[in-house]
């Protein structure tokens, strides 16, 4: 899902038209997907630690990293920037 939307964005950049509302939507979808993946990872670690026992130990490290959380934040911000850029371009085309 992430890569298909990313490829669609790259195609619009190649076409010379990146600031469209569709790209803003795609970036927001990517942000939600990355957030869901990170939350899923936390849940899997929690479940693994909950079901682990001395007889059947499951070794899963949490390894918290700020990188995925920062990526989610930046993707949401970038989606907003693309939305504003698309809106500004539409207004400019309407005045010309």
Rosetta silent file (secondary structure, phi, psi, omega in degrees, C-alpha in Angstrom):
SEQUENCE: XXXXXXXXXXXXXXXXXXXXXXXXXXXXXXXXXXXXXXXXXXXXXXXXXXXXXXXXXXXXXXXXXXXXXXXXXXXXXXXXXXXXXXXXXXXXXXXX
SCORE:     score description
SCORE:     0.000 S_00000001
   1 L     0.000  -45.106 -178.785    0.000    0.000    0.000 S_00000001
   2 H   -64.728  -47.699 -175.964    2.758    2.427    0.913 S_00000001
   3 H   -68.222  -36.054  179.393    4.883    1.715   -2.138 S_00000001
   4 H   -65.341  -40.310  178.234    2.012    1.881   -4.627 S_00000001
   5 H   -70.173  -36.995  177.191    1.003    5.306   -3.368 S_00000001
   6 H   -63.429  -41.664  177.393    4.611    6.437   -3.333 S_00000001
   7 H   -64.554  -37.211  177.311    5.013    5.339   -6.943 S_00000001
   8 H   -64.100  -38.684  177.499    1.853    7.241   -7.872 S_00000001
   9 H   -65.690  -43.679  178.800    3.302   10.374   -6.292 S_00000001
  10 H   -60.325  -38.721  178.483    6.579    9.896   -8.165 S_00000001
  11 H   -62.849  -40.268  178.578    4.647    9.599  -11.432 S_00000001
  12 H   -69.330  -31.751  176.109    2.928   12.944  -10.835 S_00000001
  13 H   -66.585  -43.383  177.825    6.308   14.501  -10.050 S_00000001
  14 H   -61.761  -35.212  179.424    7.689   13.144  -13.331 S_00000001
  15 L   -75.834   -8.503  178.676    4.682   14.590  -15.130 S_00000001
  16 L    85.017   18.582 -176.620    5.504   17.978  -13.588 S_00000001
  17 L  -136.347   63.797 -175.180    2.330   18.187  -11.509 S_00000001
  18 L   -77.693  -28.997 -174.092    3.071   17.120   -7.908 S_00000001
  19 L   -87.798   74.885  175.100    0.837   19.591   -6.053 S_00000001
  20 L  -122.800  154.347 -177.333   -2.528   17.936   -6.525 S_00000001
  21 H   -63.324  -27.853  178.918   -5.024   17.056   -3.833 S_00000001
  22 H   -62.749  -38.846  178.179   -4.698   13.368   -4.741 S_00000001
  23 H   -68.083  -35.726  175.892   -1.028   13.422   -3.663 S_00000001
  24 H   -62.133  -42.598  177.543   -1.981   15.024   -0.363 S_00000001
  25 H   -64.257  -41.264  178.843   -4.444   12.203    0.172 S_00000001
  26 H   -62.873  -43.273  179.205   -1.810    9.631   -0.775 S_00000001
  27 H   -64.311  -38.994  178.364    0.693   11.092    1.694 S_00000001
  28 H   -65.975  -39.358  176.737   -1.895   11.063    4.442 S_00000001
  29 H   -62.886  -41.823  177.661   -2.697    7.413    3.684 S_00000001
  30 H   -62.298  -41.933  179.194    1.011    6.579    3.861 S_00000001
  31 H   -61.481  -44.810  178.717    1.242    8.368    7.222 S_00000001
  32 H   -63.986  -37.628  179.858   -1.691    6.386    8.626 S_00000001
  33 H   -66.319  -43.129  178.541   -0.175    3.143    7.310 S_00000001
  34 H   -65.292  -39.993  176.746    3.206    3.828    8.931 S_00000001
  35 H   -61.999  -44.425  179.225    1.450    4.746   12.184 S_00000001
  36 H   -63.093  -39.710  178.158   -0.577    1.516   12.050 S_00000001
  37 H   -63.356  -42.355 -179.052    2.562   -0.517   11.404 S_00000001
  38 H   -68.374  -41.272  177.076    4.347    1.029   14.360 S_00000001
  39 H   -65.696  -36.954  176.812    1.374    0.522   16.675 S_00000001
  40 H   -63.215  -40.561  178.229    1.088   -3.077   15.453 S_00000001
  41 H   -60.933  -43.118  178.157    4.734   -3.631   16.267 S_00000001
  42 H   -63.563  -38.573  178.711    4.176   -2.361   19.797 S_00000001
  43 H   -66.848  -40.779  179.161    1.169   -4.647   20.183 S_00000001
  44 H   -63.134  -42.284  177.604    3.097   -7.679   18.953 S_00000001
  45 H   -62.847  -43.175  178.690    5.887   -6.988   21.439 S_00000001
  46 H   -62.899  -43.943  179.075    3.324   -6.601   24.221 S_00000001
  47 H   -65.643  -43.776 -179.985    1.543   -9.830   23.330 S_00000001
  48 H   -60.865  -42.200  178.711    4.821  -11.729   23.002 S_00000001
  49 H   -68.759  -32.201 -179.484    5.937  -10.533   26.423 S_00000001
  50 H   -71.705  -36.298 -177.472    2.542  -11.384   27.923 S_00000001
  51 H   -91.910   -7.269  178.609    2.511  -14.978   26.675 S_00000001
  52 L   -67.905  140.004  178.367    6.189  -15.618   27.364 S_00000001
  53 L  -136.543  163.712  178.424    6.839  -18.019   30.221 S_00000001
  54 L   -59.583  -33.156  178.983    9.945  -19.491   31.813 S_00000001
  55 L   -73.592  -33.764  178.873    9.166  -22.817   30.116 S_00000001
  56 L  -133.388   77.856 -177.557    8.661  -21.229   26.686 S_00000001
  57 L   -73.331  140.949  174.738   10.468  -17.911   26.652 S_00000001
  58 L  -118.415  119.599 -177.304    9.872  -15.502   23.802 S_00000001
  59 L  -102.562   99.616  177.055   12.622  -12.956   23.388 S_00000001
  60 L  -128.170  117.795  179.838   11.304   -9.869   21.638 S_00000001
  61 L   -86.966  143.348  179.557   12.996   -6.574   22.356 S_00000001
  62 L   -71.525  -46.020  178.812   10.971   -3.375   22.287 S_00000001
  63 L    43.772   68.161  178.352   13.809   -1.232   20.890 S_00000001
  64 L   -66.148  135.011  178.350   11.994    2.081   20.872 S_00000001
  65 L  -133.909  140.516  179.613   13.107    4.391   18.101 S_00000001
  66 H   -79.705  -17.450 -174.464   12.034    7.936   17.435 S_00000001
  67 H   -58.431  -51.118 -179.602   12.533    7.510   13.666 S_00000001
  68 H   -64.340  -35.903  179.612    9.166    5.922   12.749 S_00000001
  69 H   -68.045  -38.216  176.180    7.279    8.380   14.948 S_00000001
  70 H   -66.767  -38.852  177.883    9.125   11.283   13.372 S_00000001
  71 H   -61.497  -42.711  178.344    8.378    9.859    9.920 S_00000001
  72 H   -60.778  -47.703  179.516    4.653    9.736   10.737 S_00000001
  73 H   -59.469  -47.069 -178.963    4.704   13.331   11.927 S_00000001
  74 H   -66.023  -35.040  177.383    6.609   14.509    8.864 S_00000001
  75 H   -65.840  -40.991  176.880    4.303   12.617    6.517 S_00000001
  76 H   -64.482  -41.294  178.568    1.238   14.279    8.040 S_00000001
  77 H   -64.995  -44.835  179.765    2.920   17.691    7.753 S_00000001
  78 H   -63.149  -37.551  176.475    3.978   17.008    4.168 S_00000001
  79 H   -61.089  -41.090  178.360    0.438   15.925    3.303 S_00000001
  80 H   -66.038  -39.575  177.829   -0.811   19.250    4.643 S_00000001
  81 H   -62.347  -44.044  178.596    1.819   21.138    2.633 S_00000001
  82 H   -64.489  -37.963  178.239    0.743   19.336   -0.546 S_00000001
  83 H   -63.517  -45.088  178.653   -2.900   20.097    0.235 S_00000001
  84 H   -64.916  -41.385  178.736   -2.132   23.790    0.701 S_00000001
  85 H   -61.713  -41.635  178.680    0.018   23.826   -2.454 S_00000001
  86 H   -65.466  -41.855  179.603   -2.776   22.253   -4.473 S_00000001
  87 H   -64.319  -42.910  179.227   -5.305   24.718   -3.090 S_00000001
  88 H   -64.455  -39.805  179.479   -3.043   27.683   -3.860 S_00000001
  89 H   -66.023  -40.657  177.924   -2.438   26.439   -7.391 S_00000001
  90 H   -63.744  -38.607  177.627   -6.182   26.011   -7.990 S_00000001
  91 H   -66.302  -40.129 -179.978   -6.790   29.561   -6.760 S_00000001
  92 H   -66.223  -41.658  178.564   -4.045   30.889   -9.009 S_00000001
  93 H   -65.925  -30.420  179.681   -5.455   29.076  -12.038 S_00000001
  94 H   -73.766  -24.517 -178.469   -8.893   30.502  -11.231 S_00000001
  95 H   -89.984  -16.922 -177.320   -7.599   34.084  -11.236 S_00000001
  96 L   -85.921    0.000    0.000   -5.694   33.827  -14.514 S_00000001
